[in-house]
Amino acid sequence: MSRFAVIQMVSSDSIKANLAQAAELLGEAARRGAEFALLPEFFPMMSDDETAKVRIGEAPGAGPVQDFLAEQASVHRLWLMAGTCSLHSAESERVYNACLLYNPEGLCTHRYDKMHLFDVQVEAEEQAVYNESNTIAPGRTSVVADTPLGRVGMTVCYDLRFPELYRELSSRQAEIFTVPAAFTYATGKRHWELLLRARAVENLCYVVAANQGGQNTQTRRTWGHSMIVAPWGDMLCSLEEGPGVACADIDLAGMHELRRSFPALTHQVIAKPPDTGALP
């Protein structure tokens, strides 16, 4: 078994304060025996000014946020998946919303750029309109990270609504899905837990999900309820609101035994395209 930790934050528009909060919570995760820690989406900064994420963008491999992550992984001897941070794209007005994985030596081993962008209208919220594609360039490649703790399928937030991505990761022998997120309060209240448990059950995988959880800005409130879900849909640990750490032990041997006794993943049938229905 390996111990995984989800780090829940209430990131503000102060990078300095957010990194201090992340450092404190990662220290707590390490003291509780975590071998892998997941930070939430946009952990370095959340702002009402959507262009702020572009201004703090860093070149891949260089910058204060990436230096912080490498140091934290090394100091705490953790596999650290860094929620998301802003990395330069080829377009000056957009950045990649990049999820980075660091090993316990502080080396960045894998990168996934969020593919599905949150361009929606949520009438129940004060900030009703979201247009991530204005400032974020979409990723194009899915990623499965092979680590000593398991094969990790990397996803981010809005990806959660696209089950075909998770099935593709599962087809590449992913055993654990990670979901750093900044799910809004209104959508999270209705769909967050439902979607996490669905992705776990339909793929017989663990799901490790770290969310933002509180009043981040004047207009942005996030749902929280970070959790780890087992392949049979059981919630192993969770947080409600506010910053904090939740840990659970992941048993991959038990997961593979479940897959042998309940081999739903081998039963998938791909339907042929329908014909015209005309009789000969």
C-alpha positions as CSV (number, residue, x, y, z in Angstrom):
1,M,0.0,0.0,0.0
2,S,1.0,3.6,-0.6
3,R,-0.3,6.7,1.2
4,F,-1.7,9.5,-0.9
5,A,-2.6,13.0,0.3
6,V,-5.0,15.5,-1.2
7,I,-4.2,19.1,-0.4
8,Q,-7.1,21.5,-0.3
9,M,-6.4,25.2,-0.5
10,V,-8.2,28.5,-0.7
11,S,-5.8,30.3,-3.0
12,S,-6.0,34.1,-3.3
13,D,-4.4,36.6,-5.6
14,S,-1.2,36.6,-3.5
15,I,1.4,34.2,-4.8
16,K,3.5,34.6,-1.7
17,A,0.6,33.7,0.7
18,N,-0.5,30.8,-1.5
19,L,3.0,29.3,-1.6
20,A,3.3,29.7,2.2
21,Q,-0.1,27.9,2.6
22,A,1.0,25.1,0.2
23,A,4.3,24.6,2.0
24,E,2.6,24.3,5.4
25,L,0.1,21.8,4.1
26,L,2.7,19.7,2.3
27,G,4.7,19.6,5.5
28,E,1.6,18.2,7.3
29,A,1.0,15.6,4.5
30,A,4.6,14.4,4.9
31,R,4.3,14.2,8.7
32,R,1.2,12.0,8.2
33,G,3.2,9.6,6.1
34,A,2.2,10.6,2.6
35,E,4.3,9.4,-0.3
36,F,2.3,11.2,-2.9
37,A,0.7,14.6,-2.5
38,L,-1.7,16.4,-4.9
39,L,-2.2,20.2,-4.9
40,P,-5.3,21.8,-6.4
41,E,-5.7,23.6,-9.7
42,F,-4.5,27.2,-9.8
43,F,-2.8,26.7,-6.4
44,P,-0.3,29.6,-7.0
45,M,-3.0,32.2,-7.6
46,M,-6.7,32.7,-8.1
47,S,-7.8,36.2,-9.2
48,D,-10.8,38.0,-10.5
49,D,-8.5,39.3,-13.3
50,E,-8.3,36.4,-15.7
51,T,-5.2,37.9,-17.4
52,A,-3.3,37.6,-14.2
53,K,-2.5,33.9,-14.9
54,V,-0.8,35.0,-18.1
55,R,1.3,37.6,-16.4
56,I,2.7,35.1,-13.9
57,G,3.4,32.5,-16.7
58,E,6.8,30.8,-16.5
59,A,9.1,29.2,-19.1
60,P,9.0,25.4,-18.7
61,G,11.7,24.4,-16.1
62,A,12.4,27.8,-14.8
63,G,10.6,30.2,-12.5
64,P,9.8,30.8,-8.8
65,V,6.7,28.5,-8.7
66,Q,8.6,25.6,-10.3
67,D,11.6,26.1,-8.1
68,F,9.2,26.0,-5.1
69,L,7.7,22.7,-6.2
70,A,11.1,21.1,-6.8
71,E,12.2,22.1,-3.4
72,Q,9.1,20.9,-1.6
73,A,9.2,17.5,-3.3
74,S,12.9,17.1,-2.4
75,V,12.6,18.4,1.2
76,H,9.6,16.2,2.0
77,R,10.7,13.2,-0.2
78,L,7.4,13.2,-1.9
79,W,6.0,12.5,-5.3
80,L,4.4,15.9,-5.7
81,M,1.8,16.6,-8.3
82,A,1.5,20.3,-8.6
83,G,-2.1,21.0,-9.3
84,T,-1.7,23.4,-12.1
85,C,0.6,26.4,-12.8
86,S,0.9,28.8,-15.8
87,L,3.5,27.9,-18.4
88,H,4.3,29.9,-21.5
89,S,2.7,28.9,-24.8
90,A,3.5,30.1,-28.3
91,E,0.8,32.8,-27.9
92,S,1.7,35.8,-25.8
93,E,-2.0,36.2,-24.6
94,R,-2.4,32.6,-23.5
95,V,-0.6,30.1,-21.2
96,Y,-0.9,26.4,-20.7
97,N,-2.6,25.3,-17.5
98,A,0.0,22.8,-16.8
99,C,0.0,19.9,-14.2
100,L,3.5,19.0,-13.2
101,L,4.7,15.8,-11.4
102,Y,7.9,15.9,-9.4
103,N,9.8,12.9,-7.9
104,P,11.3,12.8,-4.4
105,E,14.6,14.1,-5.8
106,G,12.8,17.3,-7.0
107,L,13.0,16.5,-10.7
108,C,10.0,17.2,-12.9
109,T,9.2,13.8,-14.5
110,H,5.8,14.4,-16.3
111,R,3.7,17.3,-17.6
112,Y,0.1,17.4,-18.6
113,D,-1.6,20.4,-20.1
114,K,-5.3,20.7,-19.4
115,M,-7.2,19.7,-22.6
116,H,-10.8,20.6,-21.9
117,L,-11.3,24.4,-21.2
118,F,-14.2,25.8,-19.1
119,D,-16.1,28.0,-21.4
120,V,-19.5,28.0,-19.8
121,Q,-22.3,30.1,-18.2
122,V,-23.3,29.2,-14.6
123,E,-26.3,31.3,-13.8
124,A,-26.4,30.3,-10.1
125,E,-23.1,32.1,-9.5
126,E,-22.0,35.7,-9.1
127,Q,-19.3,35.1,-11.7
128,A,-21.7,33.6,-14.2
129,V,-19.5,33.5,-17.3
130,Y,-16.3,31.6,-17.6
131,N,-14.1,31.7,-20.7
132,E,-10.9,29.9,-20.0
133,S,-9.9,29.7,-23.6
134,N,-9.4,33.5,-23.6
135,T,-6.3,33.0,-21.5
136,I,-5.5,29.3,-21.6
137,A,-4.2,27.3,-24.6
138,P,-5.6,23.8,-24.7
139,G,-3.3,20.8,-24.3
140,R,-3.5,18.1,-27.0
141,T,-1.9,15.0,-25.4
142,S,-3.1,12.7,-22.6
143,V,-0.5,11.5,-20.1
144,V,-0.1,8.4,-18.0
145,A,2.8,8.7,-15.5
146,D,4.5,5.4,-14.6
147,T,5.7,5.8,-11.0
148,P,6.8,3.3,-8.2
149,L,3.4,4.0,-6.6
150,G,1.4,3.1,-9.6
151,R,0.4,4.2,-13.1
152,V,-1.2,7.7,-12.8
153,G,-3.6,9.1,-15.4
154,M,-3.3,12.9,-15.2
155,T,-6.4,15.0,-15.6
156,V,-7.5,18.5,-14.5
157,C,-10.9,19.8,-13.3
158,Y,-13.3,20.2,-16.3
159,D,-11.7,17.1,-17.9
160,L,-13.8,15.2,-15.3
161,R,-16.9,15.7,-17.5
162,F,-15.4,13.8,-20.4
163,P,-15.5,10.0,-19.6
164,E,-13.8,9.1,-22.9
165,L,-10.6,10.6,-21.7
166,Y,-10.6,8.4,-18.6
167,R,-11.4,5.3,-20.6
168,E,-8.5,6.1,-22.9
169,L,-6.2,6.5,-19.8
170,S,-7.6,3.2,-18.4
171,S,-6.8,1.5,-21.7
172,R,-3.2,2.4,-21.1
173,Q,-3.3,0.6,-17.8
174,A,-3.8,3.7,-15.6
175,E,-4.5,2.6,-12.0
176,I,-5.0,6.0,-10.3
177,F,-6.6,9.1,-11.8
178,T,-5.5,12.5,-10.4
179,V,-7.9,15.4,-10.6
180,P,-6.6,18.8,-9.3
181,A,-9.5,21.2,-9.6
182,A,-11.1,24.6,-8.9
183,F,-14.7,23.4,-9.2
184,T,-17.1,26.2,-8.7
185,Y,-19.4,26.1,-5.7
186,A,-22.6,25.7,-7.8
187,T,-21.4,23.0,-10.1
188,G,-19.4,21.2,-7.4
189,K,-22.4,21.0,-5.1
190,R,-24.3,19.1,-7.8
191,H,-21.8,17.1,-9.7
192,W,-18.3,16.9,-8.1
193,E,-18.7,13.8,-5.9
194,L,-21.0,12.2,-8.5
195,L,-18.5,12.5,-11.3
196,L,-15.5,11.4,-9.2
197,R,-17.3,8.3,-8.1
198,A,-18.5,7.5,-11.6
199,R,-15.0,7.8,-13.1
200,A,-13.7,5.4,-10.3
201,V,-16.4,2.8,-10.7
202,E,-16.6,2.7,-14.5
203,N,-12.9,2.3,-14.8
204,L,-12.2,0.3,-11.6
205,C,-9.5,2.9,-10.7
206,Y,-8.6,5.0,-7.7
207,V,-9.4,8.7,-8.1
208,V,-7.4,11.2,-6.1
209,A,-9.0,14.7,-6.3
210,A,-7.8,17.9,-4.7
211,N,-10.1,20.9,-5.0
212,Q,-10.0,24.6,-4.1
213,G,-12.4,25.0,-1.2
214,G,-13.7,28.4,-0.1
215,Q,-14.1,32.1,-1.0
216,N,-11.1,32.6,-3.2
217,T,-12.0,36.1,-4.5
218,Q,-14.9,38.6,-4.3
219,T,-16.7,36.7,-7.0
220,R,-15.2,33.2,-7.0
221,R,-16.2,30.6,-4.5
222,T,-15.1,27.0,-4.9
223,W,-16.7,23.8,-3.6
224,G,-13.9,22.0,-1.8
225,H,-14.8,18.4,-0.7
226,S,-11.4,17.1,-1.8
227,M,-11.4,13.3,-1.6
228,I,-9.9,10.0,-2.5
229,V,-12.3,7.4,-4.0
230,A,-11.7,3.7,-4.3
231,P,-12.4,1.6,-7.4
232,W,-15.7,0.3,-6.0
233,G,-16.9,3.8,-5.4
234,D,-16.1,4.1,-1.7
235,M,-14.9,7.5,-0.4
236,L,-11.8,6.8,1.6
237,C,-11.2,10.3,2.9
238,S,-12.6,13.8,2.3
239,L,-12.5,17.4,3.4
240,E,-15.3,19.9,3.3
241,E,-14.3,23.6,3.1
242,G,-11.1,25.4,4.0
243,P,-7.4,24.5,3.7
244,G,-6.4,21.1,4.9
245,V,-5.0,17.7,4.2
246,A,-6.7,14.3,3.8
247,C,-4.9,11.0,3.4
248,A,-5.7,7.5,2.4
249,D,-3.9,4.3,1.6
250,I,-4.1,3.0,-1.9
251,D,-4.1,-0.8,-2.3
252,L,-3.2,-1.6,-5.9
253,A,-3.1,-5.4,-5.3
254,G,-6.7,-5.2,-4.0
255,M,-7.7,-3.2,-7.0
256,H,-6.3,-5.8,-9.4
257,E,-8.0,-8.6,-7.5
258,L,-11.3,-6.6,-7.9
259,R,-10.7,-6.3,-11.6
260,R,-10.1,-10.1,-11.8
261,S,-13.3,-11.0,-10.0
262,F,-15.4,-8.3,-11.7
263,P,-13.8,-8.0,-15.2
264,A,-16.1,-5.3,-16.6
265,L,-13.1,-3.6,-18.4
266,T,-12.8,-6.7,-20.6
267,H,-16.5,-6.8,-21.5
268,Q,-16.7,-3.5,-23.4
269,V,-18.4,-3.8,-26.8
270,I,-17.7,-1.2,-29.5
271,A,-20.9,-0.9,-31.5
272,K,-20.6,-0.7,-35.3
273,P,-21.9,2.4,-37.0
274,P,-25.7,2.0,-37.7
275,D,-26.7,1.3,-41.3
276,T,-29.7,2.9,-43.0
277,G,-32.1,0.3,-41.6
278,A,-33.3,-0.5,-45.0
279,L,-34.2,-4.2,-45.7
280,P,-32.8,-5.9,-48.7
